[in-house]
Structures are given as C-alpha cells and as structure tokens.
Amino acid sequence: MKLRTIIKIFIFLFILYNLAINFSTIKAFYSTTSNELTGKITDIADKVQKARTPVIEETGDIAVYFCPREDCEGRTLAFMRGARQQIHCALFDLDLPEMIQFFDDQSRVLDVKIVVDNENY
C-alpha cells in the first residue's frame, strides 16, 4: 500500500471516529424537548429566587384567649400598645369602639394597616 492511501484511510477513520463521538452529543442536544428545557430553566430560576429570598424567623410565644371571659379586647390592646414601628392586623370583625379609636390614634404615629372582612365592619 502506498503512503498516500494509508494517509487517506487514516483521515477517513479519524473523521468517522469524531463523527461517531460527537453524534451522541448532537443527538442528545437536539432530542431535548422544549418542555425539558423549560423545566430546567424553571428549576434554575427557583434556585436563584430561593437564594435571594431572605428567611424571616419569628420568635415569641403564641397566646390564645377566649372571649368574653378572658377579656380579649383588653389583652389585645395591651399587646398592641407595645408596638414601636407598625401595627398590621387581619381581622374578621371589628366593631369594638375602643379598638377602632386605638387604631385611629396609633395611625398618627405608627404605620397602621388593618384588613377587615367587608361584610363585618
């Protein structure tokens, strides 16, 4: 065999070998569906969001009171009088004049936000 023929065979086999190796990579890339890509992108976005989201841990005790025998209004007002920056509450019902007045007074010096069910105020 001539040297020229051997070189041609070598080049042909080299190209064939590289195509065979790269074919699996190319096939894997093109066989990835858009749903799989979307899922991967969503997973990455979730991880980034979780890394940015600060974890707020609250400490303290939970107290449960039953009205009217345990003076819920008085205990709630006593607790809220300790607020220094803000009062944020979600209430089903707000028909206690003293509490309404308290929120009104505190709204002049603190950030007061109250959410109340429309049909019960």
C-alpha atoms as an extended CHARMM CRD file, in Angstrom:
* protein
*
       121  EXT
         1         1  MET       CA              0.0000000000        0.0000000000        0.0000000000  PROA      1               0.0000000000
         2         2  LYS       CA              1.1620000000        3.4360000000       -0.8260000000  PROA      2               0.0000000000
         3         3  LEU       CA              1.7210000000        6.0120000000        1.8820000000  PROA      3               0.0000000000
         4         4  ARG       CA             -0.8170000000        8.2800000000        0.2620000000  PROA      4               0.0000000000
         5         5  THR       CA             -3.5470000000        5.6190000000        0.5300000000  PROA      5               0.0000000000
         6         6  ILE       CA             -2.6620000000        4.9410000000        4.1610000000  PROA      6               0.0000000000
         7         7  ILE       CA             -2.9560000000        8.6630000000        4.9780000000  PROA      7               0.0000000000
         8         8  LYS       CA             -6.3630000000        8.8590000000        3.2290000000  PROA      8               0.0000000000
         9         9  ILE       CA             -7.6050000000        5.8300000000        5.1700000000  PROA      9               0.0000000000
        10        10  PHE       CA             -6.2890000000        7.3240000000        8.4110000000  PROA      10              0.0000000000
        11        11  ILE       CA             -8.0220000000       10.6720000000        7.7420000000  PROA      11              0.0000000000
        12        12  PHE       CA            -11.2500000000        8.8910000000        6.8190000000  PROA      12              0.0000000000
        13        13  LEU       CA            -11.1760000000        6.8040000000       10.0140000000  PROA      13              0.0000000000
        14        14  PHE       CA            -10.3230000000        9.8900000000       12.0900000000  PROA      14              0.0000000000
        15        15  ILE       CA            -13.3030000000       11.7970000000       10.6720000000  PROA      15              0.0000000000
        16        16  LEU       CA            -15.5770000000        8.7990000000       11.1290000000  PROA      16              0.0000000000
        17        17  TYR       CA            -14.4230000000        8.3950000000       14.7520000000  PROA      17              0.0000000000
        18        18  ASN       CA            -15.0690000000       12.0820000000       15.5400000000  PROA      18              0.0000000000
        19        19  LEU       CA            -18.4960000000       11.9660000000       13.9430000000  PROA      19              0.0000000000
        20        20  ALA       CA            -19.4000000000        8.8980000000       15.9850000000  PROA      20              0.0000000000
        21        21  ILE       CA            -18.3060000000       10.5420000000       19.2420000000  PROA      21              0.0000000000
        22        22  ASN       CA            -19.9830000000       13.8710000000       18.5130000000  PROA      22              0.0000000000
        23        23  PHE       CA            -23.1320000000       12.2450000000       17.1450000000  PROA      23              0.0000000000
        24        24  SER       CA            -24.2600000000       11.1760000000       20.6190000000  PROA      24              0.0000000000
        25        25  THR       CA            -23.7480000000       14.7230000000       21.9320000000  PROA      25              0.0000000000
        26        26  ILE       CA            -25.5500000000       16.2710000000       18.9820000000  PROA      26              0.0000000000
        27        27  LYS       CA            -28.3640000000       13.7370000000       19.2320000000  PROA      27              0.0000000000
        28        28  ALA       CA            -28.7810000000       14.4300000000       22.9700000000  PROA      28              0.0000000000
        29        29  PHE       CA            -28.8890000000       18.1790000000       22.3290000000  PROA      29              0.0000000000
        30        30  TYR       CA            -31.4720000000       18.0130000000       19.5600000000  PROA      30              0.0000000000
        31        31  SER       CA            -33.6000000000       15.3930000000       21.2780000000  PROA      31              0.0000000000
        32        32  THR       CA            -34.1000000000       17.6540000000       24.3110000000  PROA      32              0.0000000000
        33        33  THR       CA            -37.6890000000       18.8520000000       24.1760000000  PROA      33              0.0000000000
        34        34  SER       CA            -38.7660000000       22.3950000000       24.8720000000  PROA      34              0.0000000000
        35        35  ASN       CA            -40.5990000000       21.1500000000       27.9810000000  PROA      35              0.0000000000
        36        36  GLU       CA            -37.3620000000       19.6950000000       29.3440000000  PROA      36              0.0000000000
        37        37  LEU       CA            -35.5400000000       22.9540000000       28.6660000000  PROA      37              0.0000000000
        38        38  THR       CA            -38.3540000000       24.9530000000       30.2510000000  PROA      38              0.0000000000
        39        39  GLY       CA            -38.2520000000       22.6750000000       33.2730000000  PROA      39              0.0000000000
        40        40  LYS       CA            -34.5010000000       23.1300000000       33.6340000000  PROA      40              0.0000000000
        41        41  ILE       CA            -34.7970000000       26.9010000000       33.2760000000  PROA      41              0.0000000000
        42        42  THR       CA            -37.6190000000       26.9620000000       35.8390000000  PROA      42              0.0000000000
        43        43  ASP       CA            -35.5460000000       24.8920000000       38.2710000000  PROA      43              0.0000000000
        44        44  ILE       CA            -32.6220000000       27.2760000000       37.9110000000  PROA      44              0.0000000000
        45        45  ALA       CA            -34.9020000000       30.3080000000       38.3510000000  PROA      45              0.0000000000
        46        46  ASP       CA            -36.4090000000       28.7700000000       41.5060000000  PROA      46              0.0000000000
        47        47  LYS       CA            -32.9500000000       28.1490000000       42.9480000000  PROA      47              0.0000000000
        48        48  VAL       CA            -31.9070000000       31.7280000000       42.2090000000  PROA      48              0.0000000000
        49        49  GLN       CA            -35.1150000000       33.0850000000       43.7770000000  PROA      49              0.0000000000
        50        50  LYS       CA            -34.6570000000       30.9560000000       46.8970000000  PROA      50              0.0000000000
        51        51  ALA       CA            -31.0820000000       32.1660000000       47.2040000000  PROA      51              0.0000000000
        52        52  ARG       CA            -32.2970000000       35.7790000000       47.0990000000  PROA      52              0.0000000000
        53        53  THR       CA            -35.3140000000       35.3850000000       49.3890000000  PROA      53              0.0000000000
        54        54  PRO       CA            -34.4270000000       36.1980000000       52.9790000000  PROA      54              0.0000000000
        55        55  VAL       CA            -35.7380000000       33.8120000000       55.5790000000  PROA      55              0.0000000000
        56        56  ILE       CA            -37.5920000000       35.6230000000       58.3180000000  PROA      56              0.0000000000
        57        57  GLU       CA            -37.7910000000       33.6950000000       61.5130000000  PROA      57              0.0000000000
        58        58  GLU       CA            -40.0980000000       34.9550000000       64.2020000000  PROA      58              0.0000000000
        59        59  THR       CA            -39.6440000000       34.1200000000       67.7980000000  PROA      59              0.0000000000
        60        60  GLY       CA            -42.0670000000       34.5130000000       70.6140000000  PROA      60              0.0000000000
        61        61  ASP       CA            -44.9520000000       32.8950000000       72.3350000000  PROA      61              0.0000000000
        62        62  ILE       CA            -48.4210000000       32.3180000000       70.9960000000  PROA      62              0.0000000000
        63        63  ALA       CA            -51.2200000000       33.1420000000       73.3900000000  PROA      63              0.0000000000
        64        64  VAL       CA            -54.8090000000       32.0310000000       72.8780000000  PROA      64              0.0000000000
        65        65  TYR       CA            -57.7160000000       33.7390000000       74.6180000000  PROA      65              0.0000000000
        66        66  PHE       CA            -61.4480000000       33.0740000000       74.5440000000  PROA      66              0.0000000000
        67        67  CYS       CA            -63.9350000000       35.9120000000       74.5830000000  PROA      67              0.0000000000
        68        68  PRO       CA            -65.6840000000       37.2760000000       76.5070000000  PROA      68              0.0000000000
        69        69  ARG       CA            -64.4690000000       35.5580000000       79.6950000000  PROA      69              0.0000000000
        70        70  GLU       CA            -60.7530000000       36.2880000000       79.1210000000  PROA      70              0.0000000000
        71        71  ASP       CA            -61.0690000000       39.9690000000       78.0800000000  PROA      71              0.0000000000
        72        72  CYS       CA            -59.7510000000       39.5350000000       74.5390000000  PROA      72              0.0000000000
        73        73  GLU       CA            -60.1330000000       43.2240000000       73.7380000000  PROA      73              0.0000000000
        74        74  GLY       CA            -58.1540000000       44.3390000000       76.7870000000  PROA      74              0.0000000000
        75        75  ARG       CA            -55.3860000000       41.7970000000       76.2220000000  PROA      75              0.0000000000
        76        76  THR       CA            -55.1440000000       42.6630000000       72.5230000000  PROA      76              0.0000000000
        77        77  LEU       CA            -54.9550000000       46.3910000000       73.2320000000  PROA      77              0.0000000000
        78        78  ALA       CA            -52.3340000000       45.8290000000       75.9350000000  PROA      78              0.0000000000
        79        79  PHE       CA            -50.2270000000       43.8320000000       73.4940000000  PROA      79              0.0000000000
        80        80  MET       CA            -50.5830000000       46.3760000000       70.6630000000  PROA      80              0.0000000000
        81        81  ARG       CA            -49.6690000000       49.2750000000       72.9540000000  PROA      81              0.0000000000
        82        82  GLY       CA            -46.1540000000       47.8250000000       72.9010000000  PROA      82              0.0000000000
        83        83  ALA       CA            -45.7980000000       48.4550000000       69.1560000000  PROA      83              0.0000000000
        84        84  ARG       CA            -42.9600000000       50.8270000000       68.2610000000  PROA      84              0.0000000000
        85        85  GLN       CA            -42.9950000000       50.9480000000       64.4520000000  PROA      85              0.0000000000
        86        86  GLN       CA            -46.0800000000       49.3380000000       62.9840000000  PROA      86              0.0000000000
        87        87  ILE       CA            -49.3330000000       47.5310000000       63.6210000000  PROA      87              0.0000000000
        88        88  HSD       CA            -50.5290000000       45.1880000000       60.8710000000  PROA      88              0.0000000000
        89        89  CYS       CA            -53.6760000000       43.1730000000       61.5900000000  PROA      89              0.0000000000
        90        90  ALA       CA            -56.1430000000       40.9920000000       59.7250000000  PROA      90              0.0000000000
        91        91  LEU       CA            -59.4950000000       40.8040000000       61.4920000000  PROA      91              0.0000000000
        92        92  PHE       CA            -62.7300000000       39.0890000000       60.6220000000  PROA      92              0.0000000000
        93        93  ASP       CA            -64.8080000000       41.5450000000       62.6050000000  PROA      93              0.0000000000
        94        94  LEU       CA            -64.0830000000       44.9940000000       64.0240000000  PROA      94              0.0000000000
        95        95  ASP       CA            -66.9520000000       46.5190000000       65.9490000000  PROA      95              0.0000000000
        96        96  LEU       CA            -65.2270000000       47.4660000000       69.2040000000  PROA      96              0.0000000000
        97        97  PRO       CA            -65.2290000000       51.2740000000       69.6120000000  PROA      97              0.0000000000
        98        98  GLU       CA            -62.1930000000       51.3300000000       71.9210000000  PROA      98              0.0000000000
        99        99  MET       CA            -60.1290000000       49.2670000000       69.4600000000  PROA      99              0.0000000000
       100       100  ILE       CA            -61.2360000000       51.3810000000       66.4890000000  PROA      100             0.0000000000
       101       101  GLN       CA            -60.2170000000       54.5150000000       68.4100000000  PROA      101             0.0000000000
       102       102  PHE       CA            -56.8770000000       52.9140000000       69.3280000000  PROA      102             0.0000000000
       103       103  PHE       CA            -56.1060000000       52.1570000000       65.6680000000  PROA      103             0.0000000000
       104       104  ASP       CA            -57.0930000000       55.6920000000       64.7110000000  PROA      104             0.0000000000
       105       105  ASP       CA            -54.8600000000       57.2190000000       67.4040000000  PROA      105             0.0000000000
       106       106  GLN       CA            -51.8940000000       54.9820000000       66.5980000000  PROA      106             0.0000000000
       107       107  SER       CA            -52.1660000000       55.6670000000       62.8590000000  PROA      107             0.0000000000
       108       108  ARG       CA            -50.9160000000       59.1930000000       63.5830000000  PROA      108             0.0000000000
       109       109  VAL       CA            -47.5690000000       57.9150000000       64.9180000000  PROA      109             0.0000000000
       110       110  LEU       CA            -47.1830000000       54.3650000000       63.5680000000  PROA      110             0.0000000000
       111       111  ASP       CA            -47.6810000000       52.5340000000       60.2910000000  PROA      111             0.0000000000
       112       112  VAL       CA            -51.1240000000       51.0040000000       60.9120000000  PROA      112             0.0000000000
       113       113  LYS       CA            -52.6590000000       48.6500000000       58.3540000000  PROA      113             0.0000000000
       114       114  ILE       CA            -55.8680000000       46.7790000000       59.0820000000  PROA      114             0.0000000000
       115       115  VAL       CA            -57.5890000000       44.2240000000       56.8510000000  PROA      115             0.0000000000
       116       116  VAL       CA            -61.2160000000       43.5310000000       57.7770000000  PROA      116             0.0000000000
       117       117  ASP       CA            -63.8350000000       41.3760000000       56.0950000000  PROA      117             0.0000000000
       118       118  ASN       CA            -66.1050000000       43.7410000000       54.0940000000  PROA      118             0.0000000000
       119       119  GLU       CA            -69.3400000000       42.3730000000       55.4290000000  PROA      119             0.0000000000
       120       120  ASN       CA            -68.3580000000       42.5350000000       59.0740000000  PROA      120             0.0000000000
       121       121  TYR       CA            -67.1230000000       46.0810000000       59.5530000000  PROA      121             0.0000000000
